[in-house]
Amino acid sequence: MINKKLVKKGSALALALAITIPAVTPAFAASQNNNKIESVRFNGMQAPATIDEMVKTYTNATVDVKYINGKVKTFPLTYNYLFKSEDKVATVKGEKVPAGTPIDVNGNPIKDPSGTNGEYFVSDAPDSNSLLMPINGKLYMVTHYEYQTIDAAGKSAYGLVPASMSLTEVEQDKKTGELTPVNVEKIDFSAVNGLWIPCNGSLSPWNTHLGSEEYEPDARLFLDPTSKVRSQVETFAQFYFGDKAKANPYFYGYTPEITVGKNGKTSVEKHYSTGRFSHELAKVMPDNKTVFYGDDGGNTGMFMYVADKAKDLSAGTLYAATFKQTGTENGGSGDLQWINLGHATDKEVKDIIDSGITFNDIFETSDVPKEGFTAIKQYSYGKVEYLKLKPGKEKAAAFLETRRWAAMLGATTEFNKMEGLALNEKDKKVYVAISDQSKAMEKDSTGKDPADHIQLPKIKAGVTYQLDLQGGQKDSNGNAINSSYVAPSMSGLVVGEDLPAADAYGNTANVDKVANPDNLSYSEAMRTLFIGEDSGNHTNNFVWAYNVDTKELERILSVPAVAEATGLFAADDRNGFSYIFSNFQHPGDEVEGKSITAVNKEELLKAVDEQIGINKTGGIGYISGMPSVTKMPKNK
């Protein structure tokens, strides 16, 4: 995301689809005496056509509710805001500050030095939301603020400003399910050296929030005092610690876990044993031990972690996949062979970091092919490099330079823009979004890359894949993998469609199909995969509902022009109500570069700036409209 196009990760308004009925499966419905609902079906909305529609976050989709007596009732859906990242709703040391304001190591709001009035930084990029199961009778929501697009002077601030998360206590109307924020607090990351670019996240089965740190700073480039990476990490350290000398790239690139206690207070730990790479999110399988990860960027890998103990990610074994292509139809398909990268505890890895280790302590390098050196290509460095592991540094390589070590052992590092993940527990499937299937995922026509495992069709609009999960699997050395949720294969499920030329709205991908899938969330009750877009190929990004049984795809939300739909999170049941969250970020960004003739582009830009503010704020909210499952309409 140092590249501005990669920054497009956050325009999905916290769509909390307050579907007041946890739409349930027929089997579950039959088991509940007070439940007369058999199934639900989404009826989609048209793409926005006017400037007014292109500027707002809205839905006019509907949902059909089928009752077990055969009758069907249709309910209209609406969108509700909780707050925007610029709203002064967060309490920091007794002061009300914008929700998206980051705090430093001492818990103080961080001021924007480019401002003229002492104003604080305010992130325009809200991302992940987790609505936790009730804790001591209260509902809490964790929200990411991924990055700062620009500072007060209009200059890029991406990756320079410490990121943040907030904990929101929400009040739930017992009759309607409507959510109202009653208290917002910033989460303290001082125990783990701050928070680096948190993208997506998930709710663990044990009711904690699993966050992310993506686009890990490259530790090799950091050693060059003139590099952009060095400048980025030092600027971050200056803002966070007040001391650029504390800059260390190995502090960042992990899975942070946030626990909310019975008193509503948070605690934070980073799981260093889950590996260091561009964590998009971590998704835990039903065994409470196996975890799959997205690795965002170009030339990235697919990783899996198997914890030693259930509900404890502080120690485990890390694996990387080798992709063995089997087909190109419907996006593509391939078998996955898993390489054991090593075993570690969080403490072991943290001790290595605290020893002051650098990249040069782990690897020898060469600028040209050399005997004993392995040629690899991976995201953080961006070009072919020749590496040789120094004696005794296997653990440091596996957990601090995870993608490099994986590539050296033969794992595939050719995935492009691997984004969100979701679990279909009943069918034992994991869904993974490849937002942009191009570049390293195409056949290498130059013959210069160290490996060419993936040779799939170029689909800039992306593909959502499904991974089938099985037990009894072995790693590449023939050793058993201690998990019943290993993926031996993957295949395309929902495929985007590129257009030969932009349409009148500036769309370069079919507007009636998903373009650049990013956030994924699955509802077991509704048998529906929700897909949020981070698309430069759609002028307005959407959230879609894909029924895995009927294969029907329906658009259910539109966010402001060129904003990303982020924070997608389906909660099937919270005190009898269901919700689907999704946020939007960086509204209006890069509209100027689009070929739009259907509406006046200058008027569109003016409307976005006046009604929202270009790159100034992001939104968090939810869709409502369906009835409570426990209080059915009397006419039913």
C-alpha positions as CSV (number, residue, x, y, z in Angstrom):
1,M,0.0,0.0,0.0
2,I,3.0,2.3,-0.3
3,N,1.8,2.5,-3.9
4,K,-1.3,4.6,-3.8
5,K,-3.3,2.2,-5.9
6,L,-2.6,-0.4,-3.3
7,V,-4.0,2.0,-0.7
8,K,-7.4,1.3,-2.0
9,K,-8.4,-0.8,0.9
10,G,-11.0,0.9,2.7
11,S,-14.1,2.2,1.2
12,A,-16.9,0.0,2.5
13,L,-19.1,1.7,5.0
14,A,-19.6,-0.3,8.1
15,L,-22.5,-1.9,6.6
16,A,-24.1,-3.5,9.6
17,L,-27.0,-5.2,7.9
18,A,-29.2,-5.2,10.9
19,I,-31.1,-8.1,9.6
20,T,-33.2,-8.4,12.6
21,I,-33.8,-12.1,11.8
22,P,-30.9,-14.4,11.9
23,A,-32.0,-15.9,8.6
24,V,-31.8,-19.6,9.4
25,T,-31.6,-22.9,7.7
26,P,-34.7,-25.1,7.4
27,A,-33.1,-27.6,9.7
28,F,-32.5,-25.1,12.4
29,A,-35.9,-23.5,11.9
30,A,-37.6,-26.9,12.5
31,S,-35.7,-27.3,15.8
32,Q,-36.9,-23.9,17.2
33,N,-40.5,-23.9,18.3
34,N,-40.7,-20.1,18.1
35,N,-39.1,-19.9,14.7
36,K,-41.4,-19.8,11.7
37,I,-38.8,-18.8,9.1
38,E,-37.4,-21.2,6.6
39,S,-35.1,-19.1,4.4
40,V,-34.2,-15.7,3.1
41,R,-33.4,-14.5,-0.4
42,F,-31.7,-11.2,-1.4
43,N,-33.2,-9.2,-4.2
44,G,-30.5,-6.8,-5.5
45,M,-30.4,-3.2,-6.4
46,Q,-29.4,-1.4,-9.6
47,A,-26.0,0.3,-9.9
48,P,-26.1,4.1,-9.1
49,A,-27.0,6.2,-12.1
50,T,-27.2,9.8,-10.8
51,I,-24.7,12.0,-9.0
52,D,-26.8,11.9,-5.9
53,E,-26.7,8.1,-5.9
54,M,-23.0,8.0,-6.8
55,V,-22.2,10.1,-3.7
56,K,-24.1,8.4,-1.0
57,T,-23.9,5.1,0.8
58,Y,-27.2,3.4,0.3
59,T,-29.3,0.3,-0.5
60,N,-32.7,-0.2,-2.0
61,A,-32.3,-3.9,-2.1
62,T,-35.0,-6.1,-0.5
63,V,-35.1,-9.5,1.2
64,D,-37.7,-12.2,0.8
65,V,-38.4,-14.1,4.0
66,K,-40.0,-17.5,3.4
67,Y,-42.0,-18.9,6.3
68,I,-42.4,-22.6,7.0
69,N,-46.1,-22.3,6.1
70,G,-45.0,-21.4,2.5
71,K,-45.8,-17.7,2.6
72,V,-43.2,-15.2,1.5
73,K,-43.0,-11.6,2.8
74,T,-40.6,-9.0,1.3
75,F,-38.8,-6.5,3.5
76,P,-37.0,-3.3,2.2
77,L,-33.5,-2.7,3.4
78,T,-32.0,0.6,4.5
79,Y,-28.6,1.9,5.5
80,N,-27.8,3.4,8.8
81,Y,-24.6,5.3,9.9
82,L,-23.1,4.7,13.3
83,F,-20.5,7.4,12.9
84,K,-17.8,8.7,10.6
85,S,-14.1,8.6,11.4
86,E,-14.1,12.4,11.6
87,D,-16.8,12.6,14.2
88,K,-15.7,13.6,17.7
89,V,-17.1,10.5,19.5
90,A,-13.9,8.9,20.9
91,T,-12.8,9.8,24.5
92,V,-9.1,10.1,25.0
93,K,-7.9,11.3,28.4
94,G,-11.2,13.0,29.0
95,E,-11.2,14.8,25.6
96,K,-13.5,14.1,22.8
97,V,-11.5,13.5,19.6
98,P,-12.4,12.1,16.1
99,A,-12.9,8.4,16.1
100,G,-10.1,8.0,13.5
101,T,-7.5,9.9,15.5
102,P,-4.4,7.7,16.3
103,I,-2.7,7.8,19.8
104,D,1.0,7.6,20.6
105,V,2.8,5.3,23.0
106,N,1.7,7.4,26.0
107,G,-2.0,7.4,24.9
108,N,-2.0,11.0,23.6
109,P,-3.8,12.0,20.4
110,I,-1.2,12.5,17.6
111,K,-1.1,16.0,16.1
112,D,-0.7,16.7,12.4
113,P,2.4,18.9,12.2
114,S,1.3,20.2,8.7
115,G,-1.9,21.6,10.2
116,T,-2.3,25.3,11.1
117,N,-4.6,25.0,14.1
118,G,-3.0,22.1,16.1
119,E,-5.5,19.6,14.7
120,Y,-5.0,15.9,15.2
121,F,-4.6,13.4,12.4
122,V,-7.9,11.8,11.4
123,S,-7.8,8.6,9.4
124,D,-10.2,8.5,6.4
125,A,-9.8,4.7,6.2
126,P,-11.9,2.7,8.6
127,D,-11.7,-1.0,7.9
128,S,-12.4,-4.1,9.8
129,N,-15.3,-4.4,12.2
130,S,-16.0,-7.2,14.7
131,L,-19.2,-7.1,16.7
132,L,-18.3,-9.3,19.6
133,M,-20.7,-11.7,21.3
134,P,-22.2,-10.1,24.4
135,I,-19.7,-9.5,27.3
136,N,-21.3,-9.1,30.7
137,G,-24.5,-8.2,29.0
138,K,-23.0,-5.5,26.7
139,L,-22.2,-5.4,23.0
140,Y,-18.8,-4.1,21.8
141,M,-17.4,-3.4,18.3
142,V,-13.7,-3.3,17.4
143,T,-13.0,-1.1,14.3
144,H,-9.7,-0.6,12.4
145,Y,-8.5,2.7,11.1
146,E,-6.1,1.4,8.4
147,Y,-4.0,4.5,7.4
148,Q,-4.0,8.2,6.8
149,T,-4.3,9.0,3.1
150,I,-3.2,12.6,3.2
151,D,-2.1,15.1,5.9
152,A,-3.6,18.6,6.5
153,A,-1.3,20.0,3.7
154,G,-2.6,17.5,1.2
155,K,0.6,15.5,1.0
156,S,0.6,11.7,1.2
157,A,0.7,10.4,4.8
158,Y,0.2,6.7,3.9
159,G,2.2,4.4,6.2
160,L,3.8,7.4,8.0
161,V,1.3,7.9,10.7
162,P,0.7,5.2,13.4
163,A,-2.6,3.3,12.8
164,S,-5.3,2.7,15.4
165,M,-8.3,0.7,16.5
166,S,-11.3,1.7,18.5
167,L,-13.6,-0.1,20.9
168,T,-17.2,1.0,20.7
169,E,-19.9,0.0,23.2
170,V,-23.1,-0.1,21.3
171,E,-26.6,-0.1,22.7
172,Q,-29.2,-2.3,21.1
173,D,-32.9,-1.5,20.8
174,K,-34.6,-4.5,22.2
175,K,-37.6,-4.0,19.9
176,T,-35.9,-3.1,16.6
177,G,-32.3,-4.2,17.0
178,E,-31.1,-0.7,16.1
179,L,-27.6,0.0,17.2
180,T,-26.5,3.2,18.8
181,P,-22.9,4.0,19.9
182,V,-22.7,5.0,23.5
183,N,-19.0,5.0,24.2
184,V,-15.9,5.0,21.9
185,E,-12.4,4.5,23.2
186,K,-9.0,4.1,21.5
187,I,-7.2,0.8,22.0
188,D,-3.8,1.0,23.6
189,F,-1.0,-0.7,21.5
190,S,1.9,0.5,23.6
191,A,2.7,-3.0,24.9
192,V,3.4,-4.1,21.3
193,N,5.3,-1.1,19.9
194,G,2.2,0.3,18.1
195,L,0.1,-0.8,15.2
196,W,1.1,-0.9,11.6
197,I,-1.5,-0.6,8.8
198,P,-4.3,-2.8,10.1
199,C,-6.3,-4.0,7.1
200,N,-9.0,-6.6,7.6
201,G,-9.8,-8.7,10.6
202,S,-12.0,-11.4,12.1
203,L,-13.8,-12.5,15.2
204,S,-12.2,-15.6,16.7
205,P,-14.4,-18.5,17.9
206,W,-13.4,-17.6,21.4
207,N,-14.8,-14.0,21.1
208,T,-11.6,-12.0,20.6
209,H,-10.8,-9.8,17.7
210,L,-7.9,-10.9,15.4
211,G,-6.5,-7.9,13.5
212,S,-3.7,-7.6,10.9
213,E,-0.6,-5.6,9.9
214,E,-0.2,-5.6,6.1
215,Y,2.6,-4.4,3.8
216,E,5.3,-5.2,6.3
217,P,8.3,-2.8,6.0
218,D,11.1,-4.6,4.1
219,A,13.9,-5.2,6.6
220,R,16.5,-5.4,3.8
221,L,15.7,-2.1,2.4
222,F,15.4,-0.6,5.9
223,L,19.2,-1.0,6.2
224,D,19.8,1.5,3.5
225,P,19.6,4.9,5.3
226,T,18.5,6.7,2.1
227,S,15.6,4.3,1.3
228,K,11.9,5.2,1.5
229,V,11.4,2.2,3.8
230,R,13.9,3.6,6.3
231,S,12.2,7.1,6.1
232,Q,8.8,5.5,6.5
233,V,9.6,3.5,9.6
234,E,11.5,6.3,11.2
235,T,8.7,8.8,10.6
236,F,6.3,6.3,12.1
237,A,8.6,5.8,15.2
238,Q,8.9,9.6,15.6
239,F,5.2,10.0,15.7
240,Y,4.6,7.0,17.9
241,F,7.6,6.9,20.3
242,G,8.8,10.5,19.9
243,D,12.1,8.9,18.9
244,K,13.0,7.8,15.4
245,A,15.9,5.8,16.8
246,K,13.3,3.2,18.0
247,A,12.4,2.4,14.4
248,N,12.5,-1.4,13.8
249,P,10.8,-3.1,10.8
250,Y,10.6,-6.3,12.7
251,F,8.1,-4.8,15.2
252,Y,5.4,-5.0,12.5
253,G,3.8,-7.5,10.2
254,Y,1.9,-9.8,12.5
255,T,-1.6,-10.8,13.9
256,P,-2.6,-8.6,16.8
257,E,-5.3,-10.1,19.1
258,I,-7.6,-7.8,21.1
259,T,-9.4,-9.2,24.1
260,V,-12.2,-7.4,25.8
261,G,-12.7,-8.1,29.5
262,K,-15.9,-8.2,31.5
263,N,-15.2,-4.7,32.6
264,G,-15.1,-3.5,29.0
265,K,-11.3,-2.9,29.0
266,T,-9.0,-4.2,26.3
267,S,-5.7,-6.0,26.2
268,V,-3.5,-6.5,23.2
269,E,-0.9,-9.1,22.2
270,K,0.8,-9.7,18.9
271,H,1.2,-13.2,17.7
272,Y,4.8,-13.3,16.4
273,S,4.7,-17.1,15.9
274,T,2.0,-16.7,13.1
275,G,4.7,-15.3,10.8
276,R,5.7,-11.9,9.4
277,F,4.2,-11.0,6.1
278,S,1.4,-8.8,4.6
279,H,-1.3,-10.0,6.9
280,E,-4.7,-9.2,5.4
281,L,-6.6,-11.1,8.0
282,A,-6.5,-14.3,10.0
283,K,-9.5,-16.7,9.8
284,V,-9.7,-19.5,12.4
285,M,-11.2,-22.9,11.6
286,P,-13.7,-24.8,13.7
287,D,-11.0,-26.7,15.5
288,N,-9.9,-23.4,17.1
289,K,-6.3,-24.2,16.1
290,T,-6.0,-24.0,12.3
291,V,-5.7,-20.5,10.8
292,F,-5.6,-19.4,7.2
293,Y,-4.2,-16.0,6.1
294,G,-4.4,-13.6,3.2
295,D,-1.0,-12.1,2.1
296,D,-1.8,-8.9,0.3
297,G,0.4,-7.3,-2.4
298,G,2.2,-8.6,-5.6
299,N,4.3,-11.8,-5.5
300,T,2.9,-13.0,-2.2
301,G,2.2,-16.4,-0.6
302,M,-0.6,-18.5,1.0
303,F,0.0,-19.3,4.6
304,M,-1.5,-21.6,7.2
305,Y,-0.9,-21.9,10.9
306,V,-1.7,-24.8,13.2
307,A,-1.6,-23.9,16.9
308,D,-0.3,-26.3,19.6
309,K,-3.4,-25.7,21.7
310,A,-7.0,-24.7,20.9
311,K,-7.9,-21.1,21.4
312,D,-4.3,-20.1,21.8
313,L,-2.2,-18.6,19.0
314,S,0.9,-18.1,21.0
315,A,2.7,-21.2,19.8
316,G,2.3,-23.3,16.6
317,T,3.6,-24.5,13.3
318,L,3.6,-22.3,10.2
319,Y,3.1,-23.6,6.7
320,A,3.3,-22.1,3.2
321,A,1.6,-23.5,0.0
322,T,3.0,-24.5,-3.3
323,F,0.4,-24.0,-6.0
324,K,0.3,-26.8,-8.7
325,Q,-2.0,-25.6,-11.4
326,T,-4.7,-28.0,-12.7
327,G,-6.9,-25.8,-14.9
328,T,-7.8,-22.3,-16.2
329,E,-11.5,-22.6,-16.4
330,N,-13.7,-20.3,-14.3
331,G,-10.7,-18.3,-13.1
332,G,-8.4,-21.2,-12.5
333,S,-7.7,-24.1,-10.2
334,G,-4.7,-25.8,-8.6
335,D,-3.6,-28.3,-6.0
336,L,-1.9,-27.1,-2.8
337,Q,1.1,-28.8,-1.2
338,W,2.0,-27.4,2.2
339,I,5.6,-26.8,3.3
340,N,6.5,-26.8,7.0
341,L,8.3,-23.5,7.6
342,G,9.0,-24.2,11.3
343,H,7.6,-24.1,14.8
344,A,7.9,-21.3,17.3
345,T,6.3,-19.6,20.3
346,D,5.5,-15.9,20.4
347,K,8.1,-15.5,23.2
348,E,10.9,-17.1,21.1
349,V,10.3,-14.8,18.2
350,K,9.9,-11.7,20.3
351,D,13.2,-12.5,22.0
352,I,14.9,-12.7,18.6
353,I,13.4,-9.3,17.7
354,D,14.5,-7.8,21.0
355,S,18.0,-9.1,20.5
356,G,18.4,-6.4,17.9
357,I,18.6,-8.8,14.9
358,T,18.8,-7.3,11.4
359,F,18.2,-8.7,7.9
360,N,22.0,-9.0,7.5
361,D,22.2,-11.2,10.5
362,I,19.8,-13.7,8.9
363,F,20.9,-13.8,5.2
364,E,23.9,-13.4,3.0
365,T,23.1,-11.7,-0.3
366,S,24.4,-11.5,-3.8
367,D,23.5,-9.2,-6.7
368,V,24.0,-12.0,-9.2
369,P,23.4,-15.8,-9.4
370,K,25.9,-17.5,-7.2
371,E,26.6,-21.1,-6.0
372,G,24.8,-21.8,-2.7
373,F,22.4,-18.9,-3.1
374,T,18.7,-19.3,-3.9
375,A,17.0,-17.0,-6.4
376,I,13.6,-15.8,-5.2
377,K,11.1,-13.0,-5.9
378,Q,8.6,-11.7,-3.3
379,Y,6.6,-8.7,-2.6
380,S,8.4,-6.6,0.0
381,Y,11.6,-6.4,-2.1
382,G,9.9,-6.5,-5.5
383,K,12.6,-7.9,-7.7
384,V,14.8,-11.0,-8.0
385,E,17.2,-11.5,-5.1
386,Y,19.8,-14.1,-4.3
387,L,19.9,-15.3,-0.7
388,K,21.8,-17.7,1.5
389,L,20.7,-18.5,5.0
390,K,23.3,-17.9,7.7
391,P,24.0,-20.9,10.0
392,G,21.4,-21.4,12.8
393,K,19.0,-18.7,11.5
394,E,16.2,-21.0,10.4
395,K,13.8,-19.8,13.1
396,A,14.5,-16.1,12.5
397,A,14.0,-16.6,8.8
398,A,10.8,-18.5,9.2
399,F,9.1,-16.0,11.5
400,L,10.7,-12.7,10.6
401,E,11.2,-13.2,6.9
402,T,8.4,-15.6,6.3
403,R,7.7,-15.0,2.7
404,R,11.4,-15.0,1.8
405,W,12.0,-18.3,3.7
406,A,8.9,-19.8,2.1
407,A,10.1,-19.0,-1.4
408,M,13.6,-20.4,-0.6
409,L,11.9,-23.7,0.4
410,G,9.9,-23.9,-2.8
411,A,6.6,-22.3,-1.8
412,T,4.7,-20.2,-4.3
413,T,5.1,-16.5,-4.0
414,E,3.3,-15.5,-7.2
415,F,-0.2,-14.6,-5.8
416,N,-1.4,-11.1,-6.6
417,K,-3.6,-9.0,-4.3
418,M,-4.7,-11.9,-2.0
419,E,-7.3,-10.3,0.2
420,G,-10.1,-11.5,2.5
421,L,-11.0,-14.9,3.7
422,A,-14.2,-16.5,5.0
423,L,-15.2,-19.8,6.4
424,N,-18.2,-22.0,5.3
425,E,-18.2,-24.4,8.3
426,K,-20.9,-26.7,7.2
427,D,-19.4,-27.4,3.8
428,K,-15.8,-27.3,5.0
429,K,-14.7,-24.6,2.6
430,V,-12.6,-21.5,2.9
431,Y,-13.2,-18.6,0.5
432,V,-10.3,-16.4,-0.5
433,A,-10.4,-13.2,-2.6
434,I,-7.8,-12.6,-5.4
435,S,-8.7,-9.0,-6.1
436,D,-6.6,-8.6,-9.2
437,Q,-5.6,-11.8,-11.1
438,S,-2.7,-10.5,-13.2
439,K,1.1,-9.9,-13.1
440,A,2.8,-12.8,-11.3
441,M,-0.3,-14.9,-11.6
442,E,0.0,-14.8,-15.4
443,K,2.5,-16.9,-17.4
444,D,6.0,-15.4,-17.2
445,S,6.6,-14.3,-20.8
446,T,10.1,-13.1,-20.0
447,G,11.5,-16.3,-18.6
448,K,13.4,-14.2,-16.0
449,D,11.4,-15.1,-12.9
450,P,12.9,-17.7,-10.5
451,A,9.6,-19.7,-10.6
452,D,6.4,-19.7,-12.6
453,H,4.0,-21.9,-10.7
454,I,0.9,-19.9,-11.6
455,Q,0.0,-19.3,-15.2
456,L,-3.6,-18.3,-15.0
457,P,-5.7,-16.0,-17.3
458,K,-5.4,-12.3,-16.7
459,I,-8.6,-11.1,-15.0
460,K,-8.1,-7.6,-13.6
461,A,-11.5,-7.7,-12.1
462,G,-10.4,-10.6,-9.9
463,V,-11.6,-14.0,-8.8
464,T,-13.1,-15.3,-5.5
465,Y,-11.8,-18.8,-4.9
466,Q,-12.9,-21.7,-2.7
467,L,-10.6,-24.0,-0.9
468,D,-11.8,-27.5,0.1
469,L,-10.8,-28.5,3.6
470,Q,-9.8,-32.1,4.6
471,G,-8.1,-34.0,7.3
472,G,-5.4,-36.6,7.0
473,Q,-3.1,-34.4,5.0
474,K,0.7,-34.5,4.9
475,D,3.2,-31.8,4.3
476,S,5.8,-31.7,1.5
477,N,8.1,-34.0,3.5
478,G,5.5,-36.6,4.1
479,N,4.8,-35.7,7.7
480,A,1.2,-35.6,9.0
481,I,-0.3,-32.1,9.5
482,N,-2.1,-32.0,12.8
483,S,-5.4,-30.5,11.5
484,S,-8.7,-31.7,10.0
485,Y,-8.9,-28.4,8.1
486,V,-6.1,-28.4,5.5
487,A,-6.8,-27.2,2.0
488,P,-5.4,-29.6,-0.7
489,S,-6.9,-27.6,-3.6
490,M,-8.5,-24.4,-4.7
491,S,-10.8,-23.4,-7.6
492,G,-12.5,-20.3,-8.9
493,L,-16.1,-19.6,-7.7
494,V,-17.1,-16.0,-8.5
495,V,-15.3,-14.5,-11.5
496,G,-15.1,-10.8,-12.5
497,E,-15.3,-9.7,-16.2
498,D,-13.0,-7.1,-17.6
499,L,-14.4,-4.7,-20.3
500,P,-12.5,-3.9,-23.5
501,A,-13.1,-0.2,-22.8
502,A,-14.6,2.0,-20.1
503,D,-18.4,2.5,-20.1
504,A,-20.1,5.8,-19.6
505,Y,-19.6,5.7,-15.9
506,G,-15.9,5.0,-16.1
507,N,-16.3,1.3,-15.2
508,T,-13.7,-0.9,-16.8
509,A,-15.3,-4.1,-15.5
510,N,-18.8,-5.4,-15.9
511,V,-20.9,-3.5,-13.4
512,D,-23.2,-6.5,-12.9
513,K,-20.5,-8.7,-11.7
514,V,-18.0,-8.5,-8.8
515,A,-14.9,-6.5,-9.6
516,N,-11.9,-6.7,-7.3
517,P,-13.2,-8.7,-4.4
518,D,-11.6,-7.7,-1.2
519,N,-13.6,-8.2,2.1
520,L,-15.4,-11.5,2.4
521,S,-17.8,-12.7,5.1
522,Y,-20.0,-15.7,5.2
523,S,-23.3,-16.3,6.9
524,E,-23.9,-19.9,8.0
525,A,-27.6,-19.1,8.7
526,M,-28.2,-17.5,5.3
527,R,-25.9,-19.8,3.3
528,T,-24.6,-16.5,1.8
529,L,-21.1,-15.3,1.0
530,F,-20.9,-11.5,1.2
531,I,-18.3,-9.9,-1.0
532,G,-17.1,-6.3,-0.6
533,E,-15.2,-4.6,-3.4
534,D,-11.9,-2.6,-3.5
535,S,-12.1,-1.7,-7.1
536,G,-10.5,0.8,-9.4
537,N,-12.5,-0.9,-12.1
538,H,-15.9,0.1,-10.7
539,T,-16.4,3.8,-10.2
540,N,-18.7,2.9,-7.3
541,N,-17.8,-0.1,-5.2
542,F,-20.5,-2.5,-4.0
543,V,-21.2,-5.2,-1.5
544,W,-22.7,-8.4,-3.0
545,A,-24.6,-11.3,-1.6
546,Y,-23.8,-14.7,-3.2
547,N,-26.0,-17.7,-2.3
548,V,-23.7,-20.7,-2.3
549,D,-26.6,-23.0,-3.1
550,T,-28.5,-21.2,-5.8
551,K,-25.4,-19.4,-7.1
552,E,-27.4,-16.2,-7.3
553,L,-25.3,-13.0,-7.0
554,E,-27.1,-9.8,-5.9
555,R,-25.8,-6.2,-5.3
556,I,-27.0,-5.1,-1.9
557,L,-25.0,-1.9,-1.1
558,S,-23.3,1.0,-3.0
559,V,-20.7,3.2,-1.4
560,P,-19.5,6.7,-2.5
561,A,-17.6,7.1,-5.8
562,V,-14.2,5.4,-5.7
563,A,-14.5,4.7,-2.0
564,E,-13.7,1.1,-1.0
565,A,-16.2,-1.1,0.8
566,T,-14.4,-2.4,3.9
567,G,-15.0,-3.9,7.3
568,L,-17.5,-6.5,6.0
569,F,-18.6,-8.7,8.9
570,A,-21.7,-10.9,9.1
571,A,-23.0,-11.6,12.6
572,D,-25.8,-14.1,12.4
573,D,-27.1,-13.6,16.0
574,R,-26.7,-10.9,18.6
575,N,-29.5,-11.1,21.1
576,G,-31.9,-12.3,18.4
577,F,-30.8,-9.9,15.7
578,S,-28.4,-10.3,12.8
579,Y,-26.0,-7.7,11.3
580,I,-23.6,-7.3,8.4
581,F,-21.0,-4.6,8.9
582,S,-19.0,-3.0,6.1
583,N,-17.2,0.4,6.0
584,F,-16.2,2.9,3.3
585,Q,-12.9,4.7,3.1
586,H,-11.1,7.4,1.0
587,P,-14.2,8.7,-0.8
588,G,-13.6,10.6,-4.1
589,D,-10.0,9.4,-4.4
590,E,-8.8,9.2,-8.0
591,V,-12.2,10.2,-9.6
592,E,-10.3,12.7,-11.7
593,G,-8.5,9.9,-13.6
594,K,-11.7,8.2,-14.7
595,S,-13.4,8.5,-18.1
596,I,-16.9,9.5,-17.0
597,T,-19.4,10.9,-19.5
598,A,-22.8,9.7,-18.1
599,V,-22.7,12.5,-15.5
600,N,-20.7,15.7,-15.2
601,K,-17.4,14.5,-13.6
602,E,-16.6,17.9,-12.1
603,E,-20.0,18.2,-10.5
604,L,-19.6,14.6,-9.1
605,L,-16.2,15.6,-7.6
606,K,-17.8,18.8,-6.1
607,A,-20.6,16.8,-4.6
608,V,-18.3,14.2,-3.0
609,D,-16.2,17.0,-1.6
610,E,-19.1,19.0,-0.2
611,Q,-21.2,16.2,1.1
612,I,-18.4,13.9,2.5
613,G,-14.9,15.4,1.9
614,I,-12.4,13.8,-0.4
615,N,-9.9,11.7,1.5
616,K,-11.0,13.3,4.8
617,T,-13.3,10.8,6.4
618,G,-14.7,7.3,6.2
619,G,-18.0,5.9,7.3
620,I,-19.2,3.1,9.6
621,G,-22.8,1.9,9.6
622,Y,-25.2,-0.8,8.9
623,I,-28.3,-1.9,6.8
624,S,-31.5,-2.6,8.6
625,G,-34.9,-3.8,7.5
626,M,-35.8,-7.3,8.5
627,P,-37.9,-8.5,11.5
628,S,-36.9,-10.2,14.6
629,V,-37.0,-14.0,14.5
630,T,-38.6,-14.1,17.9
631,K,-41.3,-11.6,17.2
632,M,-42.9,-12.6,13.9
633,P,-45.5,-10.5,12.1
634,K,-48.9,-11.3,13.4
635,N,-50.3,-12.0,10.0
636,K,-47.9,-14.9,9.7
